[in-house]
Amino acid sequence: MTKAEIVADIANKTGIEKASVQKTVEAFMEAIKVSMAGGENVYLRGFGSFTIKKRAEKTGRNISKNTTIIIPAHNIPAFKPAKTFVNEVKTNVK
């Protein structure tokens, strides 16, 4: 499902104009990005958690040049779905 399909689905279910729904969805995603870029996790009860995971420094290999490189420690965004969300997907997807 794409963002456009999500916007269309919400607009159909609520009766709100697509333009307003689009702005709301964009604002929601921007709020999550800004919060996580600021070092905060985002928790949505019944849906899941957007958390920041820390990756330790590690050694990698550049196969084409046959050299070793050091990948510095860094943070990455991660999503962990809520138990109710996971259970619904498990029972409904075939």
mmCIF file as gemmi writes it, N, C-alpha and C atoms, coordinates in Angstrom:
data_model
loop_
_atom_site.group_PDB
_atom_site.id
_atom_site.type_symbol
_atom_site.label_atom_id
_atom_site.label_alt_id
_atom_site.label_comp_id
_atom_site.label_asym_id
_atom_site.label_entity_id
_atom_site.label_seq_id
_atom_site.pdbx_PDB_ins_code
_atom_site.Cartn_x
_atom_site.Cartn_y
_atom_site.Cartn_z
_atom_site.occupancy
_atom_site.B_iso_or_equiv
_atom_site.pdbx_formal_charge
_atom_site.auth_seq_id
_atom_site.auth_asym_id
_atom_site.pdbx_PDB_model_num
ATOM 1 N N . MET Axp A 1 ? 0.852 -1.171 0 1 0 ? 1 A 1
ATOM 2 C CA . MET Axp A 1 ? 0 0 0 1 0 ? 1 A 1
ATOM 3 C C . MET Axp A 1 ? 0.899 1.235 0 1 0 ? 1 A 1
ATOM 4 N N . THR Axp A 2 ? 0.6 2.181 -0.858 1 0 ? 2 A 1
ATOM 5 C CA . THR Axp A 2 ? 1.394 3.401 -0.951 1 0 ? 2 A 1
ATOM 6 C C . THR Axp A 2 ? 0.776 4.509 -0.11 1 0 ? 2 A 1
ATOM 7 N N . LYS Axp A 3 ? 1.514 5.608 0.033 1 0 ? 3 A 1
ATOM 8 C CA . LYS Axp A 3 ? 0.999 6.74 0.797 1 0 ? 3 A 1
ATOM 9 C C . LYS Axp A 3 ? -0.268 7.289 0.131 1 0 ? 3 A 1
ATOM 10 N N . ALA Axp A 4 ? -0.29 7.335 -1.189 1 0 ? 4 A 1
ATOM 11 C CA . ALA Axp A 4 ? -1.469 7.831 -1.911 1 0 ? 4 A 1
ATOM 12 C C . ALA Axp A 4 ? -2.687 6.939 -1.636 1 0 ? 4 A 1
ATOM 13 N N . GLU Axp A 5 ? -2.465 5.629 -1.566 1 0 ? 5 A 1
ATOM 14 C CA . GLU Axp A 5 ? -3.566 4.71 -1.276 1 0 ? 5 A 1
ATOM 15 C C . GLU Axp A 5 ? -4.051 4.882 0.16 1 0 ? 5 A 1
ATOM 16 N N . ILE Axp A 6 ? -3.134 5.128 1.08 1 0 ? 6 A 1
ATOM 17 C CA . ILE Axp A 6 ? -3.523 5.378 2.47 1 0 ? 6 A 1
ATOM 18 C C . ILE Axp A 6 ? -4.368 6.636 2.56 1 0 ? 6 A 1
ATOM 19 N N . VAL Axp A 7 ? -3.931 7.696 1.885 1 0 ? 7 A 1
ATOM 20 C CA . VAL Axp A 7 ? -4.665 8.975 1.885 1 0 ? 7 A 1
ATOM 21 C C . VAL Axp A 7 ? -6.061 8.761 1.301 1 0 ? 7 A 1
ATOM 22 N N . ALA Axp A 8 ? -6.157 8.062 0.183 1 0 ? 8 A 1
ATOM 23 C CA . ALA Axp A 8 ? -7.457 7.805 -0.448 1 0 ? 8 A 1
ATOM 24 C C . ALA Axp A 8 ? -8.368 6.991 0.466 1 0 ? 8 A 1
ATOM 25 N N . ASP Axp A 9 ? -7.813 5.981 1.136 1 0 ? 9 A 1
ATOM 26 C CA . ASP Axp A 9 ? -8.592 5.134 2.035 1 0 ? 9 A 1
ATOM 27 C C . ASP Axp A 9 ? -9.137 5.943 3.219 1 0 ? 9 A 1
ATOM 28 N N . ILE Axp A 10 ? -8.28 6.759 3.821 1 0 ? 10 A 1
ATOM 29 C CA . ILE Axp A 10 ? -8.725 7.592 4.954 1 0 ? 10 A 1
ATOM 30 C C . ILE Axp A 10 ? -9.778 8.591 4.501 1 0 ? 10 A 1
ATOM 31 N N . ALA Axp A 11 ? -9.577 9.195 3.343 1 0 ? 11 A 1
ATOM 32 C CA . ALA Axp A 11 ? -10.548 10.166 2.813 1 0 ? 11 A 1
ATOM 33 C C . ALA Axp A 11 ? -11.901 9.502 2.577 1 0 ? 11 A 1
ATOM 34 N N . ASN Axp A 12 ? -11.904 8.293 2.044 1 0 ? 12 A 1
ATOM 35 C CA . ASN Axp A 12 ? -13.158 7.578 1.799 1 0 ? 12 A 1
ATOM 36 C C . ASN Axp A 12 ? -13.865 7.206 3.099 1 0 ? 12 A 1
ATOM 37 N N . LYS Axp A 13 ? -13.081 6.774 4.102 1 0 ? 13 A 1
ATOM 38 C CA . LYS Axp A 13 ? -13.679 6.338 5.366 1 0 ? 13 A 1
ATOM 39 C C . LYS Axp A 13 ? -14.188 7.498 6.213 1 0 ? 13 A 1
ATOM 40 N N . THR Axp A 14 ? -13.532 8.666 6.127 1 0 ? 14 A 1
ATOM 41 C CA . THR Axp A 14 ? -13.9 9.788 6.99 1 0 ? 14 A 1
ATOM 42 C C . THR Axp A 14 ? -14.723 10.855 6.292 1 0 ? 14 A 1
ATOM 43 N N . GLY Axp A 15 ? -14.67 10.899 4.961 1 0 ? 15 A 1
ATOM 44 C CA . GLY Axp A 15 ? -15.395 11.938 4.233 1 0 ? 15 A 1
ATOM 45 C C . GLY Axp A 15 ? -14.653 13.262 4.19 1 0 ? 15 A 1
ATOM 46 N N . ILE Axp A 16 ? -13.405 13.282 4.63 1 0 ? 16 A 1
ATOM 47 C CA . ILE Axp A 16 ? -12.578 14.492 4.594 1 0 ? 16 A 1
ATOM 48 C C . ILE Axp A 16 ? -11.9 14.557 3.231 1 0 ? 16 A 1
ATOM 49 N N . GLU Axp A 17 ? -11.673 15.774 2.738 1 0 ? 17 A 1
ATOM 50 C CA . GLU Axp A 17 ? -11.03 15.956 1.437 1 0 ? 17 A 1
ATOM 51 C C . GLU Axp A 17 ? -9.639 15.334 1.422 1 0 ? 17 A 1
ATOM 52 N N . LYS Axp A 18 ? -9.256 14.817 0.249 1 0 ? 18 A 1
ATOM 53 C CA . LYS Axp A 18 ? -7.951 14.17 0.117 1 0 ? 18 A 1
ATOM 54 C C . LYS Axp A 18 ? -6.811 15.136 0.43 1 0 ? 18 A 1
ATOM 55 N N . ALA Axp A 19 ? -6.944 16.398 0.048 1 0 ? 19 A 1
ATOM 56 C CA . ALA Axp A 19 ? -5.882 17.379 0.289 1 0 ? 19 A 1
ATOM 57 C C . ALA Axp A 19 ? -5.632 17.56 1.786 1 0 ? 19 A 1
ATOM 58 N N . SER Axp A 20 ? -6.705 17.604 2.564 1 0 ? 20 A 1
ATOM 59 C CA . SER Axp A 20 ? -6.565 17.752 4.018 1 0 ? 20 A 1
ATOM 60 C C . SER Axp A 20 ? -5.949 16.506 4.644 1 0 ? 20 A 1
ATOM 61 N N . VAL Axp A 21 ? -6.382 15.347 4.18 1 0 ? 21 A 1
ATOM 62 C CA . VAL Axp A 21 ? -5.836 14.095 4.687 1 0 ? 21 A 1
ATOM 63 C C . VAL Axp A 21 ? -4.353 14.001 4.336 1 0 ? 21 A 1
ATOM 64 N N . GLN Axp A 22 ? -4 14.403 3.111 1 0 ? 22 A 1
ATOM 65 C CA . GLN Axp A 22 ? -2.596 14.366 2.674 1 0 ? 22 A 1
ATOM 66 C C . GLN Axp A 22 ? -1.733 15.234 3.59 1 0 ? 22 A 1
ATOM 67 N N . LYS Axp A 23 ? -2.197 16.444 3.899 1 0 ? 23 A 1
ATOM 68 C CA . LYS Axp A 23 ? -1.451 17.337 4.79 1 0 ? 23 A 1
ATOM 69 C C . LYS Axp A 23 ? -1.298 16.718 6.178 1 0 ? 23 A 1
ATOM 70 N N . THR Axp A 24 ? -2.349 16.082 6.665 1 0 ? 24 A 1
ATOM 71 C CA . THR Axp A 24 ? -2.312 15.459 7.986 1 0 ? 24 A 1
ATOM 72 C C . THR Axp A 24 ? -1.323 14.294 8.016 1 0 ? 24 A 1
ATOM 73 N N . VAL Axp A 25 ? -1.354 13.448 7 1 0 ? 25 A 1
ATOM 74 C CA . VAL Axp A 25 ? -0.439 12.309 6.936 1 0 ? 25 A 1
ATOM 75 C C . VAL Axp A 25 ? 1.005 12.801 6.832 1 0 ? 25 A 1
ATOM 76 N N . GLU Axp A 26 ? 1.234 13.816 5.993 1 0 ? 26 A 1
ATOM 77 C CA . GLU Axp A 26 ? 2.582 14.389 5.855 1 0 ? 26 A 1
ATOM 78 C C . GLU Axp A 26 ? 3.06 14.972 7.185 1 0 ? 26 A 1
ATOM 79 N N . ALA Axp A 27 ? 2.179 15.685 7.879 1 0 ? 27 A 1
ATOM 80 C CA . ALA Axp A 27 ? 2.536 16.284 9.166 1 0 ? 27 A 1
ATOM 81 C C . ALA Axp A 27 ? 2.841 15.196 10.203 1 0 ? 27 A 1
ATOM 82 N N . PHE Axp A 28 ? 2.08 14.107 10.197 1 0 ? 28 A 1
ATOM 83 C CA . PHE Axp A 28 ? 2.304 12.991 11.104 1 0 ? 28 A 1
ATOM 84 C C . PHE Axp A 28 ? 3.684 12.377 10.876 1 0 ? 28 A 1
ATOM 85 N N . MET Axp A 29 ? 4.007 12.117 9.611 1 0 ? 29 A 1
ATOM 86 C CA . MET Axp A 29 ? 5.303 11.514 9.294 1 0 ? 29 A 1
ATOM 87 C C . MET Axp A 29 ? 6.443 12.474 9.627 1 0 ? 29 A 1
ATOM 88 N N . GLU Axp A 30 ? 6.262 13.746 9.377 1 0 ? 30 A 1
ATOM 89 C CA . GLU Axp A 30 ? 7.29 14.743 9.694 1 0 ? 30 A 1
ATOM 90 C C . GLU Axp A 30 ? 7.513 14.831 11.203 1 0 ? 30 A 1
ATOM 91 N N . ALA Axp A 31 ? 6.429 14.763 11.982 1 0 ? 31 A 1
ATOM 92 C CA . ALA Axp A 31 ? 6.551 14.814 13.439 1 0 ? 31 A 1
ATOM 93 C C . ALA Axp A 31 ? 7.354 13.618 13.96 1 0 ? 31 A 1
ATOM 94 N N . ILE Axp A 32 ? 7.134 12.45 13.385 1 0 ? 32 A 1
ATOM 95 C CA . ILE Axp A 32 ? 7.894 11.262 13.787 1 0 ? 32 A 1
ATOM 96 C C . ILE Axp A 32 ? 9.363 11.436 13.413 1 0 ? 32 A 1
ATOM 97 N N . LYS Axp A 33 ? 9.636 11.916 12.187 1 0 ? 33 A 1
ATOM 98 C CA . LYS Axp A 33 ? 11.026 12.106 11.747 1 0 ? 33 A 1
ATOM 99 C C . LYS Axp A 33 ? 11.756 13.116 12.619 1 0 ? 33 A 1
ATOM 100 N N . VAL Axp A 34 ? 11.11 14.242 12.911 1 0 ? 34 A 1
ATOM 101 C CA . VAL Axp A 34 ? 11.744 15.282 13.727 1 0 ? 34 A 1
ATOM 102 C C . VAL Axp A 34 ? 12.006 14.769 15.137 1 0 ? 34 A 1
ATOM 103 N N . SER Axp A 35 ? 11.044 14.059 15.702 1 0 ? 35 A 1
ATOM 104 C CA . SER Axp A 35 ? 11.198 13.526 17.045 1 0 ? 35 A 1
ATOM 105 C C . SER Axp A 35 ? 12.361 12.543 17.116 1 0 ? 35 A 1
ATOM 106 N N . MET Axp A 36 ? 12.437 11.637 16.152 1 0 ? 36 A 1
ATOM 107 C CA . MET Axp A 36 ? 13.508 10.641 16.154 1 0 ? 36 A 1
ATOM 108 C C . MET Axp A 36 ? 14.863 11.267 15.843 1 0 ? 36 A 1
ATOM 109 N N . ALA Axp A 37 ? 14.888 12.261 14.973 1 0 ? 37 A 1
ATOM 110 C CA . ALA Axp A 37 ? 16.148 12.957 14.68 1 0 ? 37 A 1
ATOM 111 C C . ALA Axp A 37 ? 16.646 13.692 15.92 1 0 ? 37 A 1
ATOM 112 N N . GLY Axp A 38 ? 15.726 14.08 16.793 1 0 ? 38 A 1
ATOM 113 C CA . GLY Axp A 38 ? 16.085 14.73 18.047 1 0 ? 38 A 1
ATOM 114 C C . GLY Axp A 38 ? 16.451 13.751 19.152 1 0 ? 38 A 1
ATOM 115 N N . GLY Axp A 39 ? 16.45 12.455 18.854 1 0 ? 39 A 1
ATOM 116 C CA . GLY Axp A 39 ? 16.856 11.454 19.833 1 0 ? 39 A 1
ATOM 117 C C . GLY Axp A 39 ? 15.729 10.868 20.66 1 0 ? 39 A 1
ATOM 118 N N . GLU Axp A 40 ? 14.476 11.185 20.32 1 0 ? 40 A 1
ATOM 119 C CA . GLU Axp A 40 ? 13.331 10.672 21.081 1 0 ? 40 A 1
ATOM 120 C C . GLU Axp A 40 ? 12.691 9.485 20.367 1 0 ? 40 A 1
ATOM 121 N N . ASN Axp A 41 ? 12.205 8.527 21.141 1 0 ? 41 A 1
ATOM 122 C CA . ASN Axp A 41 ? 11.425 7.419 20.595 1 0 ? 41 A 1
ATOM 123 C C . ASN Axp A 41 ? 9.967 7.849 20.511 1 0 ? 41 A 1
ATOM 124 N N . VAL Axp A 42 ? 9.203 7.202 19.617 1 0 ? 42 A 1
ATOM 125 C CA . VAL Axp A 42 ? 7.783 7.517 19.45 1 0 ? 42 A 1
ATOM 126 C C . VAL Axp A 42 ? 6.985 6.25 19.745 1 0 ? 42 A 1
ATOM 127 N N . TYR Axp A 43 ? 6.038 6.348 20.684 1 0 ? 43 A 1
ATOM 128 C CA . TYR Axp A 43 ? 5.227 5.197 21.096 1 0 ? 43 A 1
ATOM 129 C C . TYR Axp A 43 ? 3.764 5.45 20.738 1 0 ? 43 A 1
ATOM 130 N N . LEU Axp A 44 ? 3.176 4.543 19.951 1 0 ? 44 A 1
ATOM 131 C CA . LEU Axp A 44 ? 1.771 4.626 19.574 1 0 ? 44 A 1
ATOM 132 C C . LEU Axp A 44 ? 1.074 3.375 20.098 1 0 ? 44 A 1
ATOM 133 N N . ARG Axp A 45 ? 0.328 3.523 21.192 1 0 ? 45 A 1
ATOM 134 C CA . ARG Axp A 45 ? -0.324 2.372 21.821 1 0 ? 45 A 1
ATOM 135 C C . ARG Axp A 45 ? -1.238 1.652 20.84 1 0 ? 45 A 1
ATOM 136 N N . GLY Axp A 46 ? -1.136 0.334 20.84 1 0 ? 46 A 1
ATOM 137 C CA . GLY Axp A 46 ? -1.96 -0.49 19.967 1 0 ? 46 A 1
ATOM 138 C C . GLY Axp A 46 ? -1.414 -0.59 18.553 1 0 ? 46 A 1
ATOM 139 N N . PHE Axp A 47 ? -0.392 0.19 18.219 1 0 ? 47 A 1
ATOM 140 C CA . PHE Axp A 47 ? 0.185 0.161 16.874 1 0 ? 47 A 1
ATOM 141 C C . PHE Axp A 47 ? 1.628 -0.303 16.922 1 0 ? 47 A 1
ATOM 142 N N . GLY Axp A 48 ? 2.47 0.432 17.677 1 0 ? 48 A 1
ATOM 143 C CA . GLY Axp A 48 ? 3.87 0.033 17.784 1 0 ? 48 A 1
ATOM 144 C C . GLY Axp A 48 ? 4.756 1.167 18.238 1 0 ? 48 A 1
ATOM 145 N N . SER Axp A 49 ? 6.055 0.912 18.221 1 0 ? 49 A 1
ATOM 146 C CA . SER Axp A 49 ? 7.033 1.891 18.686 1 0 ? 49 A 1
ATOM 147 C C . SER Axp A 49 ? 8.081 2.148 17.615 1 0 ? 49 A 1
ATOM 148 N N . PHE Axp A 50 ? 8.371 3.414 17.386 1 0 ? 50 A 1
ATOM 149 C CA . PHE Axp A 50 ? 9.474 3.814 16.528 1 0 ? 50 A 1
ATOM 150 C C . PHE Axp A 50 ? 10.624 4.138 17.472 1 0 ? 50 A 1
ATOM 151 N N . THR Axp A 51 ? 11.678 3.338 17.431 1 0 ? 51 A 1
ATOM 152 C CA . THR Axp A 51 ? 12.781 3.517 18.357 1 0 ? 51 A 1
ATOM 153 C C . THR Axp A 51 ? 14.086 3.758 17.601 1 0 ? 51 A 1
ATOM 154 N N . ILE Axp A 52 ? 15.065 4.239 18.34 1 0 ? 52 A 1
ATOM 155 C CA . ILE Axp A 52 ? 16.394 4.463 17.788 1 0 ? 52 A 1
ATOM 156 C C . ILE Axp A 52 ? 17.299 3.345 18.296 1 0 ? 52 A 1
ATOM 157 N N . LYS Axp A 53 ? 17.902 2.621 17.377 1 0 ? 53 A 1
ATOM 158 C CA . LYS Axp A 53 ? 18.821 1.548 17.749 1 0 ? 53 A 1
ATOM 159 C C . LYS Axp A 53 ? 20.244 2.003 17.482 1 0 ? 53 A 1
ATOM 160 N N . LYS Axp A 54 ? 21.137 1.658 18.399 1 0 ? 54 A 1
ATOM 161 C CA . LYS Axp A 54 ? 22.542 2.011 18.248 1 0 ? 54 A 1
ATOM 162 C C . LYS Axp A 54 ? 23.29 0.832 17.645 1 0 ? 54 A 1
ATOM 163 N N . ARG Axp A 55 ? 24.035 1.099 16.593 1 0 ? 55 A 1
ATOM 164 C CA . ARG Axp A 55 ? 24.886 0.09 15.965 1 0 ? 55 A 1
ATOM 165 C C . ARG Axp A 55 ? 26.324 0.352 16.39 1 0 ? 55 A 1
ATOM 166 N N . ALA Axp A 56 ? 27.006 -0.657 16.864 1 0 ? 56 A 1
ATOM 167 C CA . ALA Axp A 56 ? 28.395 -0.517 17.308 1 0 ? 56 A 1
ATOM 168 C C . ALA Axp A 56 ? 29.321 -0.424 16.095 1 0 ? 56 A 1
ATOM 169 N N . GLU Axp A 57 ? 30.511 0.097 16.334 1 0 ? 57 A 1
ATOM 170 C CA . GLU Axp A 57 ? 31.518 0.15 15.283 1 0 ? 57 A 1
ATOM 171 C C . GLU Axp A 57 ? 31.897 -1.278 14.889 1 0 ? 57 A 1
ATOM 172 N N . LYS Axp A 58 ? 32.094 -1.506 13.592 1 0 ? 58 A 1
ATOM 173 C CA . LYS Axp A 58 ? 32.468 -2.845 13.154 1 0 ? 58 A 1
ATOM 174 C C . LYS Axp A 58 ? 33.384 -2.763 11.94 1 0 ? 58 A 1
ATOM 175 N N . THR Axp A 59 ? 34.001 -3.861 11.647 1 0 ? 59 A 1
ATOM 176 C CA . THR Axp A 59 ? 34.893 -3.953 10.504 1 0 ? 59 A 1
ATOM 177 C C . THR Axp A 59 ? 34.145 -4.609 9.351 1 0 ? 59 A 1
ATOM 178 N N . GLY Axp A 60 ? 34.245 -3.99 8.174 1 0 ? 60 A 1
ATOM 179 C CA . GLY Axp A 60 ? 33.605 -4.53 6.987 1 0 ? 60 A 1
ATOM 180 C C . GLY Axp A 60 ? 34.634 -4.739 5.894 1 0 ? 60 A 1
ATOM 181 N N . ARG Axp A 61 ? 34.2 -5.321 4.783 1 0 ? 61 A 1
ATOM 182 C CA . ARG Axp A 61 ? 35.125 -5.554 3.681 1 0 ? 61 A 1
ATOM 183 C C . ARG Axp A 61 ? 34.569 -4.96 2.405 1 0 ? 61 A 1
ATOM 184 N N . ASN Axp A 62 ? 35.46 -4.29 1.645 1 0 ? 62 A 1
ATOM 185 C CA . ASN Axp A 62 ? 35.137 -3.82 0.313 1 0 ? 62 A 1
ATOM 186 C C . ASN Axp A 62 ? 35.59 -4.925 -0.632 1 0 ? 62 A 1
ATOM 187 N N . ILE Axp A 63 ? 34.657 -5.705 -1.119 1 0 ? 63 A 1
ATOM 188 C CA . ILE Axp A 63 ? 34.981 -6.893 -1.908 1 0 ? 63 A 1
ATOM 189 C C . ILE Axp A 63 ? 35.661 -6.525 -3.227 1 0 ? 63 A 1
ATOM 190 N N . SER Axp A 64 ? 35.201 -5.451 -3.87 1 0 ? 64 A 1
ATOM 191 C CA . SER Axp A 64 ? 35.77 -5.104 -5.173 1 0 ? 64 A 1
ATOM 192 C C . SER Axp A 64 ? 37.24 -4.69 -5.083 1 0 ? 64 A 1
ATOM 193 N N . LYS Axp A 65 ? 37.64 -4.038 -4.001 1 0 ? 65 A 1
ATOM 194 C CA . LYS Axp A 65 ? 39.029 -3.606 -3.833 1 0 ? 65 A 1
ATOM 195 C C . LYS Axp A 65 ? 39.818 -4.516 -2.896 1 0 ? 65 A 1
ATOM 196 N N . ASN Axp A 66 ? 39.12 -5.492 -2.308 1 0 ? 66 A 1
ATOM 197 C CA . ASN Axp A 66 ? 39.721 -6.428 -1.357 1 0 ? 66 A 1
ATOM 198 C C . ASN Axp A 66 ? 40.421 -5.697 -0.207 1 0 ? 66 A 1
ATOM 199 N N . THR Axp A 67 ? 39.726 -4.736 0.365 1 0 ? 67 A 1
ATOM 200 C CA . THR Axp A 67 ? 40.268 -3.972 1.493 1 0 ? 67 A 1
ATOM 201 C C . THR Axp A 67 ? 39.319 -4.048 2.68 1 0 ? 67 A 1
ATOM 202 N N . THR Axp A 68 ? 39.854 -3.781 3.844 1 0 ? 68 A 1
ATOM 203 C CA . THR Axp A 68 ? 39.065 -3.757 5.069 1 0 ? 68 A 1
ATOM 204 C C . THR Axp A 68 ? 38.731 -2.313 5.394 1 0 ? 68 A 1
ATOM 205 N N . ILE Axp A 69 ? 37.482 -2.068 5.753 1 0 ? 69 A 1
ATOM 206 C CA . ILE Axp A 69 ? 37.064 -0.716 6.147 1 0 ? 69 A 1
ATOM 207 C C . ILE Axp A 69 ? 36.422 -0.781 7.527 1 0 ? 69 A 1
ATOM 208 N N . ILE Axp A 70 ? 36.492 0.32 8.229 1 0 ? 70 A 1
ATOM 209 C CA . ILE Axp A 70 ? 35.859 0.395 9.548 1 0 ? 70 A 1
ATOM 210 C C . ILE Axp A 70 ? 34.561 1.184 9.397 1 0 ? 70 A 1
ATOM 211 N N . ILE Axp A 71 ? 33.473 0.56 9.793 1 0 ? 71 A 1
ATOM 212 C CA . ILE Axp A 71 ? 32.164 1.209 9.765 1 0 ? 71 A 1
ATOM 213 C C . ILE Axp A 71 ? 31.949 1.816 11.147 1 0 ? 71 A 1
ATOM 214 N N . PRO Axp A 72 ? 31.825 3.149 11.234 1 0 ? 72 A 1
ATOM 215 C CA . PRO Axp A 72 ? 31.701 3.778 12.549 1 0 ? 72 A 1
ATOM 216 C C . PRO Axp A 72 ? 30.371 3.457 13.227 1 0 ? 72 A 1
ATOM 217 N N . ALA Axp A 73 ? 30.333 3.644 14.538 1 0 ? 73 A 1
ATOM 218 C CA . ALA Axp A 73 ? 29.092 3.458 15.296 1 0 ? 73 A 1
ATOM 219 C C . ALA Axp A 73 ? 28.066 4.47 14.797 1 0 ? 73 A 1
ATOM 220 N N . HIS Axp A 74 ? 26.82 4.059 14.726 1 0 ? 74 A 1
ATOM 221 C CA . HIS Axp A 74 ? 25.768 4.956 14.242 1 0 ? 74 A 1
ATOM 222 C C . HIS Axp A 74 ? 24.41 4.517 14.787 1 0 ? 74 A 1
ATOM 223 N N . ASN Axp A 75 ? 23.439 5.385 14.637 1 0 ? 75 A 1
ATOM 224 C CA . ASN Axp A 75 ? 22.066 5.112 15.07 1 0 ? 75 A 1
ATOM 225 C C . ASN Axp A 75 ? 21.198 4.869 13.842 1 0 ? 75 A 1
ATOM 226 N N . ILE Axp A 76 ? 20.226 3.959 13.979 1 0 ? 76 A 1
ATOM 227 C CA . ILE Axp A 76 ? 19.277 3.715 12.907 1 0 ? 76 A 1
ATOM 228 C C . ILE Axp A 76 ? 17.857 3.684 13.476 1 0 ? 76 A 1
ATOM 229 N N . PRO Axp A 77 ? 16.873 4.096 12.686 1 0 ? 77 A 1
ATOM 230 C CA . PRO Axp A 77 ? 15.488 3.999 13.156 1 0 ? 77 A 1
ATOM 231 C C . PRO Axp A 77 ? 14.992 2.564 13.033 1 0 ? 77 A 1
ATOM 232 N N . ALA Axp A 78 ? 14.119 2.167 13.953 1 0 ? 78 A 1
ATOM 233 C CA . ALA Axp A 78 ? 13.544 0.824 13.929 1 0 ? 78 A 1
ATOM 234 C C . ALA Axp A 78 ? 12.08 0.908 14.342 1 0 ? 78 A 1
ATOM 235 N N . PHE Axp A 79 ? 11.297 -0.056 13.877 1 0 ? 79 A 1
ATOM 236 C CA . PHE Axp A 79 ? 9.88 -0.119 14.244 1 0 ? 79 A 1
ATOM 237 C C . PHE Axp A 79 ? 9.603 -1.472 14.866 1 0 ? 79 A 1
ATOM 238 N N . LYS Axp A 80 ? 8.94 -1.466 16.009 1 0 ? 80 A 1
ATOM 239 C CA . LYS Axp A 80 ? 8.523 -2.702 16.665 1 0 ? 80 A 1
ATOM 240 C C . LYS Axp A 80 ? 7.003 -2.647 16.818 1 0 ? 80 A 1
ATOM 241 N N . PRO Axp A 81 ? 6.277 -3.528 16.133 1 0 ? 81 A 1
ATOM 242 C CA . PRO Axp A 81 ? 4.82 -3.496 16.227 1 0 ? 81 A 1
ATOM 243 C C . PRO Axp A 81 ? 4.322 -3.958 17.593 1 0 ? 81 A 1
ATOM 244 N N . ALA Axp A 82 ? 3.147 -3.446 17.981 1 0 ? 82 A 1
ATOM 245 C CA . ALA Axp A 82 ? 2.512 -3.838 19.242 1 0 ? 82 A 1
ATOM 246 C C . ALA Axp A 82 ? 2.004 -5.276 19.128 1 0 ? 82 A 1
ATOM 247 N N . LYS Axp A 83 ? 1.84 -5.93 20.282 1 0 ? 83 A 1
ATOM 248 C CA . LYS Axp A 83 ? 1.387 -7.326 20.289 1 0 ? 83 A 1
ATOM 249 C C . LYS Axp A 83 ? 0.036 -7.486 19.601 1 0 ? 83 A 1
ATOM 250 N N . THR Axp A 84 ? -0.878 -6.542 19.826 1 0 ? 84 A 1
ATOM 251 C CA . THR Axp A 84 ? -2.203 -6.648 19.199 1 0 ? 84 A 1
ATOM 252 C C . THR Axp A 84 ? -2.093 -6.539 17.683 1 0 ? 84 A 1
ATOM 253 N N . PHE Axp A 85 ? -1.193 -5.687 17.205 1 0 ? 85 A 1
ATOM 254 C CA . PHE Axp A 85 ? -0.946 -5.514 15.779 1 0 ? 85 A 1
ATOM 255 C C . PHE Axp A 85 ? -0.392 -6.821 15.188 1 0 ? 85 A 1
ATOM 256 N N . VAL Axp A 86 ? 0.594 -7.393 15.848 1 0 ? 86 A 1
ATOM 257 C CA . VAL Axp A 86 ? 1.212 -8.64 15.392 1 0 ? 86 A 1
ATOM 258 C C . VAL Axp A 86 ? 0.177 -9.763 15.346 1 0 ? 86 A 1
ATOM 259 N N . ASN Axp A 87 ? -0.623 -9.887 16.392 1 0 ? 87 A 1
ATOM 260 C CA . ASN Axp A 87 ? -1.635 -10.94 16.458 1 0 ? 87 A 1
ATOM 261 C C . ASN Axp A 87 ? -2.678 -10.791 15.353 1 0 ? 87 A 1
ATOM 262 N N . GLU Axp A 88 ? -3.066 -9.559 15.052 1 0 ? 88 A 1
ATOM 263 C CA . GLU Axp A 88 ? -4.054 -9.328 13.989 1 0 ? 88 A 1
ATOM 264 C C . GLU Axp A 88 ? -3.495 -9.733 12.637 1 0 ? 88 A 1
ATOM 265 N N . VAL Axp A 89 ? -2.242 -9.409 12.389 1 0 ? 89 A 1
ATOM 266 C CA . VAL Axp A 89 ? -1.614 -9.799 11.126 1 0 ? 89 A 1
ATOM 267 C C . VAL Axp A 89 ? -1.48 -11.318 11.035 1 0 ? 89 A 1
ATOM 268 N N . LYS Axp A 90 ? -1.085 -11.945 12.14 1 0 ? 90 A 1
ATOM 269 C CA . LYS Axp A 90 ? -0.926 -13.397 12.158 1 0 ? 90 A 1
ATOM 270 C C . LYS Axp A 90 ? -2.22 -14.113 11.835 1 0 ? 90 A 1
ATOM 271 N N . THR Axp A 91 ? -3.328 -13.635 12.394 1 0 ? 91 A 1
ATOM 272 C CA . THR Axp A 91 ? -4.597 -14.342 12.21 1 0 ? 91 A 1
ATOM 273 C C . THR Axp A 91 ? -5.284 -14.004 10.885 1 0 ? 91 A 1
ATOM 274 N N . ASN Axp A 92 ? -5.015 -12.834 10.3 1 0 ? 92 A 1
ATOM 275 C CA . ASN Axp A 92 ? -5.741 -12.416 9.106 1 0 ? 92 A 1
ATOM 276 C C . ASN Axp A 92 ? -4.994 -12.636 7.794 1 0 ? 92 A 1
ATOM 277 N N . VAL Axp A 93 ? -3.67 -12.667 7.816 1 0 ? 93 A 1
ATOM 278 C CA . VAL Axp A 93 ? -2.912 -12.864 6.578 1 0 ? 93 A 1
ATOM 279 C C . VAL Axp A 93 ? -2.737 -14.349 6.325 1 0 ? 93 A 1
ATOM 280 N N . LYS Axp A 94 ? -3.033 -14.742 5.102 1 0 ? 94 A 1
ATOM 281 C CA . LYS Axp A 94 ? -2.962 -16.182 4.772 1 0 ? 94 A 1
ATOM 282 C C . LYS Axp A 94 ? -1.975 -16.409 3.668 1 0 ? 94 A 1
